[in-house]
């Protein structure tokens, strides 16, 4: 298991209540979390800061999560990507457009979110060690 205190997550979620809910769970799990309400607000943060994980809703105004992930791949290629969504059809598109990204479908339990984040970040550490 990795040291969560040193890991940074950028959370992009347009639903205010969900964003606060997810951020609180991740902070309680020991992660450093920055959160934004849309993809266009996330891009400058990806350019300026170093994140271990981009956790993004897929369906958002201005720039959806898939577009954001593509931009993330350009400006911060080391950052892992994980999607959250409540739409099954969107899950299929995300899997096609970003095949290496984990997709977590709503509704989910916060425990499951934290476990999936740990898995994604542990995979990154394992890949570095090989």
Secondary structure as GFF3:
##gff-version 3
##sequence-region A 1 130
A	DSSP	three_ten_helix	4	6	.	.	.	ID=ss1
A	DSSP	beta_strand	8	12	.	.	.	ID=ss2
A	DSSP	alpha_helix	16	28	.	.	.	ID=ss3
A	DSSP	beta_strand	32	36	.	.	.	ID=ss4
A	DSSP	alpha_helix	39	48	.	.	.	ID=ss5
A	DSSP	beta_strand	53	57	.	.	.	ID=ss6
A	DSSP	alpha_helix	65	75	.	.	.	ID=ss7
A	DSSP	beta_strand	80	85	.	.	.	ID=ss8
A	DSSP	alpha_helix	88	97	.	.	.	ID=ss9
A	DSSP	beta_strand	102	105	.	.	.	ID=ss10
A	DSSP	alpha_helix	110	129	.	.	.	ID=ss11
###
